[in-house]
């Protein structure tokens, strides 16, 4: 049997270890940045008082549909909270689904343009976005 030696990896072991350590340090910085952003977002109220009042007024009037009117009634009666609904923890979260679906349908063109802008911005930074199966969205 004629065995051939394994092909060495490019670079020395020290170079590979240094590259790994650098990547690990970059990952830690990104993780810290993400945690800081999450902490900041979690420290802010979900809705300002004005936003909450406007949403409740629209929903109470029926302008946002019968399900939202029912939902805001439960919230005003103390049976539920906006925070629980938005977090998907409320047993009444499904009442919000119709409103979300209508909003997505109404704004789908704007959402698509915003997503394209995000892809362009990230690509300009050298971060082309790809999904979990490797599709590059910046070329679609």
Residue pairs with C-beta under 8 A, 6 or more apart in sequence:
9 16
11 19
46 82
46 83
46 86
47 55
47 82
52 82
55 72
55 82
56 72
56 75
56 76
58 64
58 68
59 68
59 69
59 71
59 72
60 69
60 72
60 73
60 76
61 69
62 69
64 99
65 98
65 99
65 102
67 95
67 96
67 97
67 98
67 99
68 95
68 96
68 98
68 99
70 95
71 80
71 85
71 92
71 95
71 96
74 80
74 92
74 95
75 81
75 82
75 85
79 92
80 90
80 91
80 92
81 90
84 90
84 93
85 92
85 93
85 95
85 96
86 96
104 111
118 129
119 128
119 129
119 137
119 138
120 138
122 128
122 129
122 138
123 129
123 138
128 136
128 137
128 138
129 136
129 137
129 138
130 136
130 137
131 137
